[in-house]
Amino acid sequence: MRRPAALSLLFATLSLLAGCKSPCRELSERFCDCVDRYQRTLCLQNVAARERDLEPTEEQLDVCEQRLATCNIDPDDRTTCDILRTDEGKDACGLAR
């Protein structure tokens, strides 16, 4: 009886950990919310591939975390993507140079 319960707990924990994304990936996925629907899947695949290839530093993760708080793109409201057309919005989402 204990073994099935322990296995269930292990799989539940692994599922939760697999769902965890870095703040940089979350931020990149917000940009994918703003591309045309037919390009979104490719955008998300590219984000995942870049994350596999690059290991962000703690400093970069901190910057992404800050940008997540200021980059107000709502996937259910495409009009929020308009902020990416302004200098302030680009800065808030980490796109300013």
Backbone atoms as SQL, in Angstrom:
CREATE TABLE atoms (id INTEGER PRIMARY KEY, chain TEXT, resi INTEGER, resn TEXT, atom TEXT, x REAL, y REAL, z REAL);
INSERT INTO atoms VALUES
  (1, 'A', 1, 'MET', 'N', 0.818, -1.192, 0.000),
  (2, 'A', 1, 'MET', 'CA', 0.000, 0.000, 0.000),
  (3, 'A', 1, 'MET', 'C', 0.868, 1.264, 0.000),
  (4, 'A', 2, 'ARG', 'N', 1.966, 1.224, 0.724),
  (5, 'A', 2, 'ARG', 'CA', 2.795, 2.416, 0.831),
  (6, 'A', 2, 'ARG', 'C', 3.500, 2.733, -0.486),
  (7, 'A', 3, 'ARG', 'N', 3.887, 1.703, -1.202),
  (8, 'A', 3, 'ARG', 'CA', 4.645, 1.921, -2.420),
  (9, 'A', 3, 'ARG', 'C', 3.834, 2.686, -3.473),
  (10, 'A', 4, 'PRO', 'N', 2.588, 2.325, -3.764),
  (11, 'A', 4, 'PRO', 'CA', 1.818, 3.103, -4.744),
  (12, 'A', 4, 'PRO', 'C', 1.624, 4.554, -4.307),
  (13, 'A', 5, 'ALA', 'N', 1.437, 4.782, -3.030),
  (14, 'A', 5, 'ALA', 'CA', 1.263, 6.152, -2.546),
  (15, 'A', 5, 'ALA', 'C', 2.551, 6.949, -2.712),
  (16, 'A', 6, 'ALA', 'N', 3.673, 6.309, -2.421),
  (17, 'A', 6, 'ALA', 'CA', 4.956, 6.990, -2.576),
  (18, 'A', 6, 'ALA', 'C', 5.238, 7.288, -4.044),
  (19, 'A', 7, 'LEU', 'N', 4.928, 6.348, -4.925),
  (20, 'A', 7, 'LEU', 'CA', 5.124, 6.577, -6.357),
  (21, 'A', 7, 'LEU', 'C', 4.222, 7.700, -6.865),
  (22, 'A', 8, 'SER', 'N', 2.996, 7.727, -6.396),
  (23, 'A', 8, 'SER', 'CA', 2.082, 8.800, -6.803),
  (24, 'A', 8, 'SER', 'C', 2.606, 10.157, -6.364),
  (25, 'A', 9, 'LEU', 'N', 3.113, 10.222, -5.150),
  (26, 'A', 9, 'LEU', 'CA', 3.681, 11.471, -4.646),
  (27, 'A', 9, 'LEU', 'C', 4.905, 11.877, -5.457),
  (28, 'A', 10, 'LEU', 'N', 5.752, 10.917, -5.784),
  (29, 'A', 10, 'LEU', 'CA', 6.940, 11.193, -6.584),
  (30, 'A', 10, 'LEU', 'C', 6.551, 11.742, -7.958),
  (31, 'A', 11, 'PHE', 'N', 5.614, 11.104, -8.628),
  (32, 'A', 11, 'PHE', 'CA', 5.203, 11.558, -9.953),
  (33, 'A', 11, 'PHE', 'C', 4.532, 12.924, -9.888),
  (34, 'A', 12, 'ALA', 'N', 3.766, 13.170, -8.861),
  (35, 'A', 12, 'ALA', 'CA', 3.134, 14.483, -8.708),
  (36, 'A', 12, 'ALA', 'C', 4.184, 15.565, -8.515),
  (37, 'A', 13, 'THR', 'N', 5.194, 15.278, -7.720),
  (38, 'A', 13, 'THR', 'CA', 6.275, 16.235, -7.490),
  (39, 'A', 13, 'THR', 'C', 7.061, 16.490, -8.770),
  (40, 'A', 14, 'LEU', 'N', 7.381, 15.436, -9.495),
  (41, 'A', 14, 'LEU', 'CA', 8.112, 15.582, -10.754),
  (42, 'A', 14, 'LEU', 'C', 7.297, 16.366, -11.773),
  (43, 'A', 15, 'SER', 'N', 6.002, 16.161, -11.803),
  (44, 'A', 15, 'SER', 'CA', 5.139, 16.903, -12.724),
  (45, 'A', 15, 'SER', 'C', 5.160, 18.384, -12.399),
  (46, 'A', 16, 'LEU', 'N', 5.132, 18.702, -11.124),
  (47, 'A', 16, 'LEU', 'CA', 5.168, 20.111, -10.728),
  (48, 'A', 16, 'LEU', 'C', 6.505, 20.736, -11.092),
  (49, 'A', 17, 'LEU', 'N', 7.582, 20.011, -10.870),
  (50, 'A', 17, 'LEU', 'CA', 8.899, 20.545, -11.199),
  (51, 'A', 17, 'LEU', 'C', 9.072, 20.698, -12.701),
  (52, 'A', 18, 'ALA', 'N', 8.523, 19.799, -13.459),
  (53, 'A', 18, 'ALA', 'CA', 8.637, 19.891, -14.911),
  (54, 'A', 18, 'ALA', 'C', 7.881, 21.109, -15.430),
  (55, 'A', 19, 'GLY', 'N', 6.858, 21.531, -14.709),
  (56, 'A', 19, 'GLY', 'CA', 6.078, 22.679, -15.124),
  (57, 'A', 19, 'GLY', 'C', 6.709, 24.000, -14.739),
  (58, 'A', 20, 'CYS', 'N', 7.749, 23.974, -13.933),
  (59, 'A', 20, 'CYS', 'CA', 8.403, 25.209, -13.517),
  (60, 'A', 20, 'CYS', 'C', 9.230, 25.760, -14.671),
  (61, 'A', 21, 'LYS', 'N', 9.080, 27.038, -14.907),
  (62, 'A', 21, 'LYS', 'CA', 9.826, 27.690, -15.979),
  (63, 'A', 21, 'LYS', 'C', 10.629, 28.819, -15.372),
  (64, 'A', 22, 'SER', 'N', 11.747, 29.097, -16.004),
  (65, 'A', 22, 'SER', 'CA', 12.556, 30.214, -15.538),
  (66, 'A', 22, 'SER', 'C', 11.826, 31.511, -15.863),
  (67, 'A', 23, 'PRO', 'N', 12.123, 32.576, -15.126),
  (68, 'A', 23, 'PRO', 'CA', 11.481, 33.859, -15.429),
  (69, 'A', 23, 'PRO', 'C', 11.821, 34.342, -16.838),
  (70, 'A', 24, 'CYS', 'N', 12.995, 33.997, -17.331),
  (71, 'A', 24, 'CYS', 'CA', 13.367, 34.415, -18.692),
  (72, 'A', 24, 'CYS', 'C', 12.517, 33.689, -19.725),
  (73, 'A', 25, 'ARG', 'N', 12.237, 32.427, -19.489),
  (74, 'A', 25, 'ARG', 'CA', 11.363, 31.703, -20.424),
  (75, 'A', 25, 'ARG', 'C', 9.947, 32.256, -20.356),
  (76, 'A', 26, 'GLU', 'N', 9.459, 32.521, -19.163),
  (77, 'A', 26, 'GLU', 'CA', 8.116, 33.090, -19.028),
  (78, 'A', 26, 'GLU', 'C', 8.016, 34.426, -19.762),
  (79, 'A', 27, 'LEU', 'N', 9.035, 35.254, -19.632),
  (80, 'A', 27, 'LEU', 'CA', 9.046, 36.552, -20.300),
  (81, 'A', 27, 'LEU', 'C', 9.044, 36.361, -21.818),
  (82, 'A', 28, 'SER', 'N', 9.858, 35.456, -22.306),
  (83, 'A', 28, 'SER', 'CA', 9.894, 35.187, -23.748),
  (84, 'A', 28, 'SER', 'C', 8.555, 34.660, -24.242),
  (85, 'A', 29, 'GLU', 'N', 7.905, 33.835, -23.450),
  (86, 'A', 29, 'GLU', 'CA', 6.606, 33.300, -23.848),
  (87, 'A', 29, 'GLU', 'C', 5.545, 34.395, -23.909),
  (88, 'A', 30, 'ARG', 'N', 5.704, 35.439, -23.118),
  (89, 'A', 30, 'ARG', 'CA', 4.775, 36.574, -23.212),
  (90, 'A', 30, 'ARG', 'C', 4.862, 37.224, -24.591),
  (91, 'A', 31, 'PHE', 'N', 6.067, 37.308, -25.134),
  (92, 'A', 31, 'PHE', 'CA', 6.218, 37.864, -26.476),
  (93, 'A', 31, 'PHE', 'C', 5.514, 36.975, -27.496),
  (94, 'A', 32, 'CYS', 'N', 5.551, 35.662, -27.281),
  (95, 'A', 32, 'CYS', 'CA', 4.872, 34.734, -28.197),
  (96, 'A', 32, 'CYS', 'C', 3.367, 34.954, -28.189),
  (97, 'A', 33, 'ASP', 'N', 2.843, 35.471, -27.097),
  (98, 'A', 33, 'ASP', 'CA', 1.413, 35.777, -27.032),
  (99, 'A', 33, 'ASP', 'C', 1.035, 36.891, -28.003),
  (100, 'A', 34, 'CYS', 'N', 2.024, 37.629, -28.471),
  (101, 'A', 34, 'CYS', 'CA', 1.760, 38.783, -29.325),
  (102, 'A', 34, 'CYS', 'C', 1.990, 38.515, -30.814),
  (103, 'A', 35, 'VAL', 'N', 2.456, 37.331, -31.161),
  (104, 'A', 35, 'VAL', 'CA', 2.624, 37.021, -32.579),
  (105, 'A', 35, 'VAL', 'C', 1.314, 36.450, -33.113),
  (106, 'A', 36, 'ASP', 'N', 1.204, 36.397, -34.429),
  (107, 'A', 36, 'ASP', 'CA', 0.006, 35.822, -35.036),
  (108, 'A', 36, 'ASP', 'C', -0.175, 34.391, -34.569),
  (109, 'A', 37, 'ARG', 'N', -1.431, 33.978, -34.466),
  (110, 'A', 37, 'ARG', 'CA', -1.737, 32.640, -33.932),
  (111, 'A', 37, 'ARG', 'C', -0.987, 31.531, -34.662),
  (112, 'A', 38, 'TYR', 'N', -0.888, 31.632, -35.993),
  (113, 'A', 38, 'TYR', 'CA', -0.241, 30.562, -36.746),
  (114, 'A', 38, 'TYR', 'C', 1.270, 30.523, -36.496),
  (115, 'A', 39, 'GLN', 'N', 1.848, 31.585, -35.924),
  (116, 'A', 39, 'GLN', 'CA', 3.281, 31.617, -35.621),
  (117, 'A', 39, 'GLN', 'C', 3.573, 31.297, -34.161),
  (118, 'A', 40, 'ARG', 'N', 2.545, 31.246, -33.342),
  (119, 'A', 40, 'ARG', 'CA', 2.739, 31.092, -31.898),
  (120, 'A', 40, 'ARG', 'C', 3.437, 29.784, -31.530),
  (121, 'A', 41, 'THR', 'N', 3.013, 28.689, -32.124),
  (122, 'A', 41, 'THR', 'CA', 3.618, 27.397, -31.796),
  (123, 'A', 41, 'THR', 'C', 5.105, 27.400, -32.116),
  (124, 'A', 42, 'LEU', 'N', 5.473, 27.917, -33.278),
  (125, 'A', 42, 'LEU', 'CA', 6.878, 27.994, -33.650),
  (126, 'A', 42, 'LEU', 'C', 7.644, 28.899, -32.686),
  (127, 'A', 43, 'CYS', 'N', 7.031, 30.006, -32.303),
  (128, 'A', 43, 'CYS', 'CA', 7.656, 30.922, -31.348),
  (129, 'A', 43, 'CYS', 'C', 7.942, 30.197, -30.028),
  (130, 'A', 44, 'LEU', 'N', 6.960, 29.477, -29.515),
  (131, 'A', 44, 'LEU', 'CA', 7.134, 28.748, -28.253),
  (132, 'A', 44, 'LEU', 'C', 8.200, 27.658, -28.382),
  (133, 'A', 45, 'GLN', 'N', 8.252, 26.997, -29.538),
  (134, 'A', 45, 'GLN', 'CA', 9.281, 25.980, -29.753),
  (135, 'A', 45, 'GLN', 'C', 10.672, 26.617, -29.765),
  (136, 'A', 46, 'ASN', 'N', 10.784, 27.790, -30.385),
  (137, 'A', 46, 'ASN', 'CA', 12.065, 28.491, -30.419),
  (138, 'A', 46, 'ASN', 'C', 12.496, 28.925, -29.021),
  (139, 'A', 47, 'VAL', 'N', 11.549, 29.386, -28.226),
  (140, 'A', 47, 'VAL', 'CA', 11.848, 29.789, -26.846),
  (141, 'A', 47, 'VAL', 'C', 12.366, 28.588, -26.060),
  (142, 'A', 48, 'ALA', 'N', 11.701, 27.453, -26.197),
  (143, 'A', 48, 'ALA', 'CA', 12.123, 26.245, -25.477),
  (144, 'A', 48, 'ALA', 'C', 13.508, 25.797, -25.934),
  (145, 'A', 49, 'ALA', 'N', 13.775, 25.872, -27.231),
  (146, 'A', 49, 'ALA', 'CA', 15.086, 25.471, -27.755),
  (147, 'A', 49, 'ALA', 'C', 16.188, 26.388, -27.238),
  (148, 'A', 50, 'ARG', 'N', 15.914, 27.689, -27.203),
  (149, 'A', 50, 'ARG', 'CA', 16.927, 28.634, -26.691),
  (150, 'A', 50, 'ARG', 'C', 17.205, 28.360, -25.226),
  (151, 'A', 51, 'GLU', 'N', 16.151, 28.028, -24.476),
  (152, 'A', 51, 'GLU', 'CA', 16.354, 27.759, -23.057),
  (153, 'A', 51, 'GLU', 'C', 17.230, 26.517, -22.859),
  (154, 'A', 52, 'ARG', 'N', 17.051, 25.521, -23.718),
  (155, 'A', 52, 'ARG', 'CA', 17.885, 24.314, -23.620),
  (156, 'A', 52, 'ARG', 'C', 19.341, 24.618, -23.960),
  (157, 'A', 53, 'ASP', 'N', 19.563, 25.548, -24.889),
  (158, 'A', 53, 'ASP', 'CA', 20.911, 25.853, -25.357),
  (159, 'A', 53, 'ASP', 'C', 21.655, 26.850, -24.471),
  (160, 'A', 54, 'LEU', 'N', 20.927, 27.703, -23.779),
  (161, 'A', 54, 'LEU', 'CA', 21.548, 28.757, -22.979),
  (162, 'A', 54, 'LEU', 'C', 21.179, 28.599, -21.515),
  (163, 'A', 55, 'GLU', 'N', 22.134, 28.769, -20.667),
  (164, 'A', 55, 'GLU', 'CA', 21.900, 28.721, -19.221),
  (165, 'A', 55, 'GLU', 'C', 22.031, 30.141, -18.687),
  (166, 'A', 56, 'PRO', 'N', 20.901, 30.803, -18.357),
  (167, 'A', 56, 'PRO', 'CA', 21.005, 32.182, -17.872),
  (168, 'A', 56, 'PRO', 'C', 21.705, 32.245, -16.514),
  (169, 'A', 57, 'THR', 'N', 22.421, 33.330, -16.310),
  (170, 'A', 57, 'THR', 'CA', 23.093, 33.553, -15.031),
  (171, 'A', 57, 'THR', 'C', 22.060, 34.001, -14.001),
  (172, 'A', 58, 'GLU', 'N', 22.455, 34.012, -12.757),
  (173, 'A', 58, 'GLU', 'CA', 21.556, 34.492, -11.700),
  (174, 'A', 58, 'GLU', 'C', 21.178, 35.955, -11.945),
  (175, 'A', 59, 'GLU', 'N', 22.128, 36.731, -12.408),
  (176, 'A', 59, 'GLU', 'CA', 21.867, 38.144, -12.697),
  (177, 'A', 59, 'GLU', 'C', 20.822, 38.277, -13.811),
  (178, 'A', 60, 'GLN', 'N', 20.949, 37.474, -14.850),
  (179, 'A', 60, 'GLN', 'CA', 19.981, 37.520, -15.943),
  (180, 'A', 60, 'GLN', 'C', 18.605, 37.073, -15.468),
  (181, 'A', 61, 'LEU', 'N', 18.562, 36.055, -14.620),
  (182, 'A', 61, 'LEU', 'CA', 17.281, 35.594, -14.079),
  (183, 'A', 61, 'LEU', 'C', 16.619, 36.681, -13.238),
  (184, 'A', 62, 'ASP', 'N', 17.432, 37.406, -12.472),
  (185, 'A', 62, 'ASP', 'CA', 16.896, 38.505, -11.666),
  (186, 'A', 62, 'ASP', 'C', 16.309, 39.603, -12.552),
  (187, 'A', 63, 'VAL', 'N', 17.003, 39.924, -13.639),
  (188, 'A', 63, 'VAL', 'CA', 16.499, 40.944, -14.570),
  (189, 'A', 63, 'VAL', 'C', 15.186, 40.482, -15.185),
  (190, 'A', 64, 'CYS', 'N', 15.127, 39.225, -15.598),
  (191, 'A', 64, 'CYS', 'CA', 13.889, 38.694, -16.172),
  (192, 'A', 64, 'CYS', 'C', 12.752, 38.738, -15.159),
  (193, 'A', 65, 'GLU', 'N', 13.057, 38.425, -13.924),
  (194, 'A', 65, 'GLU', 'CA', 12.048, 38.474, -12.860),
  (195, 'A', 65, 'GLU', 'C', 11.494, 39.889, -12.704),
  (196, 'A', 66, 'GLN', 'N', 12.379, 40.877, -12.746),
  (197, 'A', 66, 'GLN', 'CA', 11.941, 42.277, -12.661),
  (198, 'A', 66, 'GLN', 'C', 11.074, 42.647, -13.848),
  (199, 'A', 67, 'ARG', 'N', 11.457, 42.197, -15.033),
  (200, 'A', 67, 'ARG', 'CA', 10.689, 42.509, -16.245),
  (201, 'A', 67, 'ARG', 'C', 9.329, 41.828, -16.232),
  (202, 'A', 68, 'LEU', 'N', 9.240, 40.650, -15.641),
  (203, 'A', 68, 'LEU', 'CA', 7.943, 39.982, -15.535),
  (204, 'A', 68, 'LEU', 'C', 6.949, 40.841, -14.758),
  (205, 'A', 69, 'ALA', 'N', 7.462, 41.547, -13.767),
  (206, 'A', 69, 'ALA', 'CA', 6.591, 42.392, -12.943),
  (207, 'A', 69, 'ALA', 'C', 6.117, 43.629, -13.687),
  (208, 'A', 70, 'THR', 'N', 6.878, 44.074, -14.695),
  (209, 'A', 70, 'THR', 'CA', 6.526, 45.313, -15.391),
  (210, 'A', 70, 'THR', 'C', 5.979, 45.091, -16.799),
  (211, 'A', 71, 'CYS', 'N', 6.157, 43.922, -17.350),
  (212, 'A', 71, 'CYS', 'CA', 5.709, 43.629, -18.718),
  (213, 'A', 71, 'CYS', 'C', 4.285, 43.081, -18.651),
  (214, 'A', 72, 'ASN', 'N', 3.339, 43.965, -18.837),
  (215, 'A', 72, 'ASN', 'CA', 1.935, 43.607, -18.640),
  (216, 'A', 72, 'ASN', 'C', 1.258, 43.176, -19.935),
  (217, 'A', 73, 'ILE', 'N', 1.648, 42.012, -20.422),
  (218, 'A', 73, 'ILE', 'CA', 1.012, 41.435, -21.597),
  (219, 'A', 73, 'ILE', 'C', 0.074, 40.342, -21.114),
  (220, 'A', 74, 'ASP', 'N', -1.190, 40.468, -21.514),
  (221, 'A', 74, 'ASP', 'CA', -2.222, 39.511, -21.129),
  (222, 'A', 74, 'ASP', 'C', -2.535, 38.634, -22.345),
  (223, 'A', 75, 'PRO', 'N', -2.300, 37.311, -22.249),
  (224, 'A', 75, 'PRO', 'CA', -2.545, 36.452, -23.407),
  (225, 'A', 75, 'PRO', 'C', -4.009, 36.438, -23.846),
  (226, 'A', 76, 'ASP', 'N', -4.910, 36.819, -22.964),
  (227, 'A', 76, 'ASP', 'CA', -6.331, 36.848, -23.298),
  (228, 'A', 76, 'ASP', 'C', -6.778, 38.195, -23.852),
  (229, 'A', 77, 'ASP', 'N', -5.878, 39.161, -23.902),
  (230, 'A', 77, 'ASP', 'CA', -6.215, 40.498, -24.397),
  (231, 'A', 77, 'ASP', 'C', -5.088, 40.983, -25.304),
  (232, 'A', 78, 'ARG', 'N', -5.243, 40.744, -26.591),
  (233, 'A', 78, 'ARG', 'CA', -4.186, 41.077, -27.553),
  (234, 'A', 78, 'ARG', 'C', -3.895, 42.576, -27.608),
  (235, 'A', 79, 'THR', 'N', -4.809, 43.408, -27.144),
  (236, 'A', 79, 'THR', 'CA', -4.541, 44.847, -27.173),
  (237, 'A', 79, 'THR', 'C', -3.402, 45.213, -26.225),
  (238, 'A', 80, 'THR', 'N', -3.106, 44.341, -25.247),
  (239, 'A', 80, 'THR', 'CA', -1.994, 44.628, -24.336),
  (240, 'A', 80, 'THR', 'C', -0.654, 44.528, -25.061),
  (241, 'A', 81, 'CYS', 'N', -0.628, 43.898, -26.218),
  (242, 'A', 81, 'CYS', 'CA', 0.603, 43.793, -27.004),
  (243, 'A', 81, 'CYS', 'C', 1.009, 45.154, -27.567),
  (244, 'A', 82, 'ASP', 'N', 0.076, 46.083, -27.596),
  (245, 'A', 82, 'ASP', 'CA', 0.381, 47.416, -28.117),
  (246, 'A', 82, 'ASP', 'C', 1.480, 48.108, -27.312),
  (247, 'A', 83, 'ILE', 'N', 1.689, 47.692, -26.059),
  (248, 'A', 83, 'ILE', 'CA', 2.743, 48.333, -25.259),
  (249, 'A', 83, 'ILE', 'C', 4.116, 48.104, -25.873),
  (250, 'A', 84, 'LEU', 'N', 4.246, 47.052, -26.664),
  (251, 'A', 84, 'LEU', 'CA', 5.542, 46.757, -27.284),
  (252, 'A', 84, 'LEU', 'C', 5.882, 47.738, -28.404),
  (253, 'A', 85, 'ARG', 'N', 4.937, 48.568, -28.758),
  (254, 'A', 85, 'ARG', 'CA', 5.174, 49.581, -29.797),
  (255, 'A', 85, 'ARG', 'C', 5.673, 50.902, -29.222),
  (256, 'A', 86, 'THR', 'N', 5.676, 51.002, -27.907),
  (257, 'A', 86, 'THR', 'CA', 6.120, 52.244, -27.263),
  (258, 'A', 86, 'THR', 'C', 7.484, 52.030, -26.623),
  (259, 'A', 87, 'ASP', 'N', 8.222, 53.110, -26.474),
  (260, 'A', 87, 'ASP', 'CA', 9.529, 53.016, -25.814),
  (261, 'A', 87, 'ASP', 'C', 9.381, 52.544, -24.374),
  (262, 'A', 88, 'GLU', 'N', 8.345, 53.046, -23.690),
  (263, 'A', 88, 'GLU', 'CA', 8.124, 52.664, -22.292),
  (264, 'A', 88, 'GLU', 'C', 7.792, 51.177, -22.186),
  (265, 'A', 89, 'GLY', 'N', 6.960, 50.699, -23.107),
  (266, 'A', 89, 'GLY', 'CA', 6.584, 49.288, -23.101),
  (267, 'A', 89, 'GLY', 'C', 7.767, 48.389, -23.414),
  (268, 'A', 90, 'LYS', 'N', 8.589, 48.821, -24.371),
  (269, 'A', 90, 'LYS', 'CA', 9.786, 48.047, -24.709),
  (270, 'A', 90, 'LYS', 'C', 10.723, 47.967, -23.505),
  (271, 'A', 91, 'ASP', 'N', 10.871, 49.081, -22.806),
  (272, 'A', 91, 'ASP', 'CA', 11.716, 49.095, -21.619),
  (273, 'A', 91, 'ASP', 'C', 11.128, 48.191, -20.534),
  (274, 'A', 92, 'ALA', 'N', 9.814, 48.266, -20.336),
  (275, 'A', 92, 'ALA', 'CA', 9.157, 47.478, -19.303),
  (276, 'A', 92, 'ALA', 'C', 9.289, 45.986, -19.562),
  (277, 'A', 93, 'CYS', 'N', 9.360, 45.600, -20.838),
  (278, 'A', 93, 'CYS', 'CA', 9.439, 44.182, -21.197),
  (279, 'A', 93, 'CYS', 'C', 10.851, 43.722, -21.544),
  (280, 'A', 94, 'GLY', 'N', 11.826, 44.613, -21.390),
  (281, 'A', 94, 'GLY', 'CA', 13.212, 44.236, -21.620),
  (282, 'A', 94, 'GLY', 'C', 13.636, 44.220, -23.071),
  (283, 'A', 95, 'LEU', 'N', 12.923, 44.947, -23.917),
  (284, 'A', 95, 'LEU', 'CA', 13.265, 44.991, -25.337),
  (285, 'A', 95, 'LEU', 'C', 14.029, 46.238, -25.726),
  (286, 'A', 96, 'ALA', 'N', 14.142, 47.192, -24.810),
  (287, 'A', 96, 'ALA', 'CA', 14.854, 48.450, -25.115),
  (288, 'A', 96, 'ALA', 'C', 16.347, 48.175, -25.210),
  (289, 'A', 97, 'ARG', 'N', 16.995, 48.896, -26.085),
  (290, 'A', 97, 'ARG', 'CA', 18.440, 48.705, -26.254),
  (291, 'A', 97, 'ARG', 'C', 19.193, 49.695, -25.406);
